[in-house]
Amino acid sequence: MKLTLALRFVAVALLLGLAAMPALAGPDKTLPDGSHLVTLSVPDVECQICQRTVNAELKKVSGVQEVRFDDLNRLVSVKYDAARTDPKKIQQAIKRAGFSSHFVDPH
């Protein structure tokens, strides 16, 4: 009986904890025009040639609409159509270009 009560307590605590997690929203945000924006850190993209290489690979992804680099912080922001692609495909394109990346929290 005590074990059942303890299990119920743990289950409720887990459910409350999961409900409070904002990470379920995903790595992107929806823009007013309905498109989506995802920002990734690309620490190894150090020069214009690197940017052009990543940009060329990203432009091959169906649904990518715009690519912008932040040189100072080594970030790339990608505007895209969520009906045609998703953040994981964008990250895979960066990997195909030969660079590592990780998502930056948009919230």
MARNURO-517868 format. One line per field, with one value per residue (C-alpha): residue in three letters; x, y, z. Coordinates in nm, 3 decimals. Layout:
REM residues N
tidren = c(ala,...)
px = c(X,...)
py = c(Y,...)
pz = c(Z,...)
END
This chain:
REM residues 107
tidren = c(met,lys,leu,thr,leu,ala,leu,arg,phe,val,ala,val,ala,leu,leu,leu,gly,leu,ala,ala,met,pro,ala,leu,ala,gly,pro,asp,lys,thr,leu,pro,asp,gly,ser,his,leu,val,thr,leu,ser,val,pro,asp,val,glu,cys,gln,ile,cys,gln,arg,thr,val,asn,ala,glu,leu,lys,lys,val,ser,gly,val,gln,glu,val,arg,phe,asp,asp,leu,asn,arg,leu,val,ser,val,lys,tyr,asp,ala,ala,arg,thr,asp,pro,lys,lys,ile,gln,gln,ala,ile,lys,arg,ala,gly,phe,ser,ser,his,phe,val,asp,pro,his)
px = c(0.000,0.282,0.459,0.146,0.110,0.477,0.446,0.143,0.335,0.627,0.394,0.219,0.552,0.679,0.364,0.379,0.746,0.691,0.400,0.622,0.898,0.915,1.151,0.854,0.797,1.089,1.395,1.210,0.962,0.673,0.698,0.401,0.397,0.351,0.704,0.938,1.281,1.547,1.884,2.185,2.528,2.796,3.123,3.347,3.212,3.494,3.512,3.314,3.406,3.267,2.947,2.910,2.959,2.690,2.459,2.487,2.398,2.106,1.966,1.940,1.687,1.335,1.150,1.450,1.359,1.636,1.975,2.147,2.478,2.581,2.960,3.031,2.840,2.887,2.516,2.307,1.936,1.724,1.376,1.180,0.842,0.749,0.526,0.833,1.119,1.206,1.493,1.651,1.680,1.837,2.088,2.164,2.239,2.492,2.652,2.668,2.852,3.113,3.026,2.887,2.591,2.348,2.014,1.986,1.675,1.446,1.244)
py = c(0.000,0.244,0.153,0.229,0.569,0.645,0.546,0.771,1.060,1.005,0.978,1.306,1.479,1.361,1.472,1.817,1.849,1.750,1.990,2.278,2.205,2.468,2.251,2.072,2.382,2.298,2.484,2.716,3.000,3.097,3.438,3.671,3.573,3.205,3.099,2.957,3.066,2.846,2.966,2.741,2.794,2.712,2.754,2.628,2.868,3.119,3.287,3.396,3.080,2.869,3.074,3.034,2.657,2.632,2.870,2.665,2.344,2.507,2.647,2.288,2.211,2.243,2.506,2.715,3.075,3.285,3.232,3.494,3.471,3.650,3.664,3.793,3.520,3.249,3.188,3.109,3.190,3.010,3.117,2.825,2.683,2.427,2.241,2.157,2.111,2.109,2.207,1.861,1.868,2.212,2.085,1.784,2.019,2.205,1.872,1.779,2.108,1.980,2.179,2.102,2.292,2.300,2.469,2.799,2.838,3.092,3.173)
pz = c(0.000,0.088,-0.238,-0.444,-0.279,-0.340,-0.708,-0.748,-0.594,-0.832,-1.133,-1.047,-0.989,-1.329,-1.507,-1.349,-1.436,-1.800,-1.836,-1.729,-1.984,-2.262,-2.468,-2.620,-2.836,-3.065,-3.186,-3.424,-3.405,-3.628,-3.795,-3.861,-4.231,-4.138,-4.224,-3.962,-3.840,-3.687,-3.559,-3.523,-3.377,-3.636,-3.443,-3.724,-3.989,-3.969,-4.312,-4.617,-4.808,-4.521,-4.526,-4.902,-4.866,-4.597,-4.785,-5.105,-4.921,-4.738,-5.063,-5.192,-4.917,-5.051,-4.847,-4.740,-4.817,-4.666,-4.498,-4.283,-4.101,-3.782,-3.820,-3.471,-3.288,-3.553,-3.596,-3.901,-3.914,-4.169,-4.272,-4.416,-4.512,-4.245,-4.492,-4.701,-4.452,-4.082,-3.849,-3.858,-4.238,-4.213,-3.959,-4.181,-4.472,-4.258,-4.172,-4.543,-4.598,-4.352,-4.041,-3.699,-3.558,-3.271,-3.221,-3.036,-2.821,-2.993,-2.681)
END
